[in-house]
Structures are given as C-alpha cells and as structure tokens.
Amino acid sequence: MRVFSFLGKGTNKLMLYTPYRTFLSKTFPAFRKVRKLSLNGGMTCPNLDGVKGTGGCSYCNNKSFSPVWDKASVSVADQISEFIPLIHKKYPGAGILAYFQPYTNTYAPVERLKEIYEPAFASSEIAGVAIGTRPDCLADDVMELLAEENRRKPVILEIGLQTANDETLKLIGRGHTLAEFKDAVNRAHLAGLLVTTHVILGLPGETAEDFAKTAHIVREMGLSAVKIHPLHIVRGTRLADSFAKKEFELLSFDAYCEAVALFIRIVGMDTAIERFSGESQNNMLIAPEWSGNRNQIGARVEALLGG
Ligand code: SF4
C-alpha cells in the first residue's frame, strides 16, 4: 500500500493527505479562503417521493445534516441575500461557494433547474456553485445545463456514493448501483465538471475490505474530493429502529479512525479530503456520541497516518 506525503507549502509539516482547502485554492485562486454557503433549492428526492422509493435511504433525515433543510419555501435569491452578509461578517474577504445541499438538487425538469440555480450563477458575490445530488438524477440534458453553467463559474458536482458495495447499497435503500455512480461520474467529467463524493464508513455489515474497495473506486474515478463520514444514527430513520433493536453495531472511535486512515492511504494525494467527521444538526443524533469531536478524530487519524 502506498503512503503519500509531502511537505506542506511554506512549512516543514508533513502533509498526510490533501486538505479540501488546497482543492478550493486551486479552483478559486483569487481567494485566500473560500466558505460554503448552504442553499435550499426547494427540491425533494426520488427516493422519498415514490419515484424510486418512499422511505429514503435508511440513515437519511435531512433535518440532521443541512442547516437549510427548512428553507424550501424561501427563494434562492432571498437565501443568498440573507446569508451572504453573515459570511462576510464572519470571514471578511472570503470567496463564497454556493452549495445546493439538502435532498437531490438536480431533481427537476431542466428549465426549472436553470431558474433555481440562476440567482447563484448571476450573483457577483458567489465564486462557484456546488450541487449535491444522486447518480441517477443526472440525465444528459441536466449534464448539458451544468456544462453550460460551468462556463460562467466553476460547478462542483457532489455525487453521493456512500459505499462501493452493491449489497450494502441495496440494504440501506439507496436505490442506485455502483455502476450508475461510475457512469454519472464519467459523464460529468466528460462535461468538464469537477466531481466530489460522500462516503460513509461503518455501514451495517461492512468491513475494512468494503472501506478499501470504496477508497479504490474514489481513487480510480479521479474524484476531486471526498467527504468521509462515520455512520450517524439519527432520529426518525429506519436505521434508528434497527439500531434500537441491536441489529448491528457501530464502529468504535478507534475503529473508525483506523478505517479513515486506511481509506486515505488508498485514496492518496490526488483526491482532497473535505472532512472525515461530521456533526448532526438540530439535536437529532442518537449515536455515536464522539462523531462531532472533529479535533480528536483529526489528531488520531493523523497519528495513524504517521504525522
Ligand atoms: S438520496 Fe439523499 S435525500 Fe434522498 S433519501 Fe437518500 S440521503 Fe435522503
């Protein structure tokens, strides 16, 4: 297994992985710092509205992972006007990356998508646009629209994968396959878009072999960045019921950090690591209680990587 490292620019610190800020500064060289601005485009998800399924992914409760989950009835233009001054106040001079976050943000007819995205592409205060979606909601006409918008400002397509194991994808009710993910990523790259993904380490029944397989896919697909999360059990989900019945166990803090270190060693330096922990919002978290301890997770992972 390759171990990747290099000296951080202007420091003697050994870089053990490529941080997301490095990817952002390459993508937006005019800014020293770039902050994400979460936006709600008012869309739902085919895995919730009955087109693919009604129960959603077994771990999903958008209230737990998006600060704007309840802004569906507020126009995108109004969200931008409300939140941009807050970012400027907290991070003066930062570039702003609009982030269509909750649910599936390519799930509408292409003409409607154009209207939803327009305030972000038209705003002189927004440097780029990130769009979170599923692999099965990226038809060719959507890809063409995104390629067109990408000529106005950079588009970062965040395509959720979670795991490269098709059996697990079925078990958690994702409603798509690894092959669909690969096809979507290939077409997005052909359209000239930057592509990132989200993965979960510790899904029911998965082992280090599955984490390694997912990491190899991330690497082989040439993704720009990956968000790594531990499995969160949040209120109001099927997984919460299953967890209460003790049908599976969560990774311990140590086992999760080892899984992240293994994942990063395989992914290497070409894919930036956007995060390797995550907080749940709105008091929705049931377990694991350590998942919000970013600093502790970061320190342990770096120690395991040899930092
Ligand atoms: S694809 Fe996303 S929004 Fe849809 S059910 Fe799954 S996690 Fe929830």
Boltz pocket constraint, residues with backbone or C-beta under 6 A from the ligand:
constraints:
  - pocket:
      binder: B
      contacts: [[A, 45], [A, 46], [A, 47], [A, 48], [A, 55], [A, 56], [A, 57], [A, 60], [A, 61], [A, 62], [A, 102], [A, 103], [A, 104], [A, 134], [A, 173], [A, 174]]
      max_distance: 6.0
